[in-house]
């Protein structure tokens, strides 16, 4: 009865405040979440999870102890699909992060199957801590009000059951936004900005670092640098999008 009342209530609310597709703005139909079926079908998926040594994995070769890495779709500056990331980061749409996280939760059957013979399996998901993605500086936290990478991780966790760890990696200093920096400046800007609070929590663990968009890999690598000296640690990377070259 409680669920029926809840369904009726939200149906009534949506009559006056209809849910819209984050990409095209169309009114979402019953059963559609975040984006409409058409936009979901048209999403520029990378399918990198099907490719061994894919371009996302190659970004981290020789930099971190990498197991696997993939991104769900391509980010093009002129594409309508950029609205997903824009609304998630700047539009207050934390719900969109969880929706998209659940959508890419199928990667459980890809990433986890690949490592099922390893012990232990994926143990933590750490939202990538960056200046312009997951800011920890009080001013930025107050401005955004939530951690968008954590929202994605929560969505993935809802499907896979992988626990989310948001406390073990800390940011040591506030940095400038990465948005308009060159590749070299991005690496310089994030060098050494993270530290690990509890090294013992990750000994011999497989850590999945989750973020919204991957550009040069500088911040992901900086985050992983805080982990790579931990005994037996293995690292995988999962992002919602990757910037197309």
C-alpha positions in Angstrom: 0.0 0.0 0.0 2.8 2.4 0.9 4.5 1.9 -2.6 1.1 2.4 -4.3 0.6 5.7 -2.5 4.2 6.8 -3.3 3.6 5.9 -7.0 0.4 7.9 -7.1 2.1 10.9 -5.4 5.0 11.1 -7.8 2.6 10.6 -10.7 0.6 13.6 -9.5 3.7 15.7 -9.0 5.0 14.9 -12.5 1.8 16.2 -14.0 2.9 19.7 -12.9 6.6 19.2 -13.0 7.3 16.6 -15.7 10.6 14.8 -15.8 12.7 15.7 -18.9 15.4 13.9 -20.7 18.8 15.3 -19.7 19.9 15.2 -23.4 17.0 16.3 -25.6 14.6 17.7 -23.1 11.7 15.4 -24.1 9.2 14.4 -21.5 10.2 11.1 -20.0 7.8 8.3 -20.2 7.0 5.7 -17.5 10.0 3.5 -16.9 12.5 6.0 -18.4 15.1 7.5 -16.0 17.5 10.4 -16.7 17.4 10.1 -20.4 14.8 8.9 -22.9 14.9 5.7 -24.7 15.9 7.3 -28.0 18.8 9.2 -26.5 19.9 6.1 -24.6 20.0 4.2 -27.9 21.9 7.0 -29.6 24.5 7.4 -26.8 28.0 7.4 -28.2 29.2 4.3 -26.4 32.9 3.5 -26.5 32.5 -0.3 -26.0 36.0 -0.2 -24.6 35.1 -2.8 -22.1 35.1 -5.3 -25.0 38.6 -4.4 -26.1 41.8 -5.6 -24.6 44.4 -2.8 -24.2 41.8 -0.2 -25.1 42.7 3.5 -25.4 41.6 4.2 -21.8 43.8 1.5 -20.4 46.7 2.7 -22.5 46.4 6.1 -20.8 47.6 4.6 -17.6 50.3 2.1 -18.8 53.5 2.5 -16.8 51.9 5.0 -14.4 49.8 2.9 -12.0 49.4 -0.8 -11.1 46.5 -1.1 -13.5 44.2 -4.1 -13.8 41.4 -2.7 -16.1 40.1 0.6 -17.2 37.1 1.7 -19.3 34.7 4.6 -20.0 31.1 4.3 -20.9 30.6 6.9 -23.6 32.5 9.5 -25.6 32.4 13.2 -24.5 32.4 15.6 -27.4 32.3 19.4 -26.6 29.6 20.0 -29.3 27.5 17.0 -28.5 24.1 17.1 -26.9 25.3 14.3 -24.6 27.6 16.8 -22.8 24.5 18.0 -21.1 24.5 14.8 -18.9 27.9 15.8 -17.5 27.0 19.5 -17.3 23.8 18.9 -15.4 25.5 16.5 -13.1 28.4 18.8 -12.3 26.7 22.2 -12.4 23.0 21.7 -12.5 22.4 20.1 -9.1 21.3 16.9 -10.7 22.9 14.5 -8.2 20.0 12.0 -9.1 21.4 11.9 -12.6 24.7 10.6 -11.3 23.0 7.7 -9.6 20.8 7.0 -12.6 23.9 6.9 -15.0 25.8 4.9 -12.4 23.1 2.2 -12.4 23.1 2.2 -16.2 26.8 1.4 -16.3 26.4 -1.1 -13.5 26.4 -3.8 -16.2 30.2 -3.4 -16.1 29.9 -5.7 -13.0 29.6 -8.5 -15.5 32.7 -7.3 -17.4 35.1 -6.0 -14.9 34.2 -8.4 -12.1 34.1 -11.4 -14.3 37.6 -10.5 -15.5 38.9 -10.5 -12.0 36.8 -13.3 -10.4 39.9 -15.5 -10.2 41.7 -12.9 -8.2 41.6 -12.7 -4.4 40.1 -10.6 -3.0 37.7 -9.2 -5.6 37.0 -5.5 -6.1 36.7 -4.2 -2.6 36.2 -0.4 -2.7 35.0 2.3 -5.0 36.7 5.6 -4.4 35.2 8.7 -6.1 38.1 10.5 -7.7 39.0 13.5 -5.6 39.8 16.4 -7.9 39.6 20.1 -7.9 36.9 20.5 -10.5 35.2 17.1 -10.2 35.0 16.2 -6.6 36.2 19.2 -4.6 36.9 18.9 -1.0 37.7 22.5 -0.4 34.9 24.0 1.9 34.0 26.7 -0.5 33.6 24.3 -3.4 31.7 21.8 -1.3 29.3 24.5 -0.2 28.8 25.7 -3.7 28.1 22.2 -5.2 26.6 20.6 -2.2 27.4 17.0 -3.3 30.1 14.8 -4.7 29.1 13.9 -8.3 31.6 11.0 -8.6 30.2 9.6 -5.4 26.7 9.8 -6.9 27.9 7.7 -9.9 29.6 5.3 -7.5 26.4 4.9 -5.5 24.5 4.0 -8.6 27.1 1.4 -9.6 27.1 0.1 -6.1 23.3 -0.3 -6.1 23.6 -2.7 -9.1 26.9 -4.5 -8.2 26.9 -4.5 -4.4 30.5 -3.2 -4.4 30.9 -1.0 -1.3 31.8 2.7 -1.6 34.7 4.2 0.3 34.6 8.0 0.6 36.9 8.5 3.6 40.2 6.8 3.0 41.7 9.2 0.4 42.2 12.8 1.4 43.0 15.9 -0.6 45.9 17.8 0.8 45.4 21.2 -0.9 43.0 23.2 -3.0 43.9 23.5 -6.7 42.8 25.5 -9.6 40.3 24.1 -12.1 41.7 21.8 -14.8 39.2 23.0 -17.4 41.4 25.4 -19.4 44.8 23.9 -18.7 47.1 22.2 -21.1 48.0 18.6 -20.7 51.3 19.5 -19.0 49.6 22.0 -16.7 47.0 19.5 -15.7 49.7 17.0 -14.5 51.6 19.8 -12.7 48.4 21.1 -11.1 47.5 17.8 -9.4 50.9 16.4 -8.6 51.0 15.0 -5.1 47.6 16.5 -4.0 46.2 13.3 -2.5 47.2 11.3 0.5 46.0 8.0 2.0 44.5 8.1 5.4 44.3 4.4 6.1 46.9 2.3 4.1 45.9 -0.9 6.0 42.4 -0.7 4.6 43.7 -1.3 1.1 46.4 -3.9 1.6 46.0 -6.6 -1.0 42.8 -5.1 -2.2 41.5 -4.3 -5.7 40.4 -0.7 -5.8 38.0 0.7 -8.4 38.4 4.5 -8.9 35.3 6.1 -10.3 34.9 9.5 -11.9 32.6 11.3 -14.3 34.8 12.3 -17.2 38.4 11.3 -18.2 40.5 13.8 -20.1 44.3 13.3 -19.7 44.2 10.9 -16.8 46.3 13.3 -14.7 43.9 13.5 -11.7 43.1 9.7 -11.8 46.8 9.0 -11.8 47.4 11.4 -8.9 44.6 9.7 -7.0 46.1 6.3 -7.7 49.5 7.5 -6.7 48.2 7.7 -3.1 47.4 4.0 -3.3 50.1 2.4 -5.4 52.7 2.0 -2.5 50.2 -0.1 -0.5 51.2 -3.7 -0.4 49.5 -5.8 -3.0 47.1 -3.1 -4.2 45.5 -3.4 -7.6 43.7 -0.6 -9.3 40.9 -0.4 -11.9 39.4 2.7 -13.4 35.8 3.3 -14.4 34.5 6.7 -15.8 31.1 7.7 -17.2 32.8 9.4 -20.2 36.1 9.9 -21.9 37.0 13.1 -23.8 37.2 12.3 -27.5 40.4 13.4 -29.2 
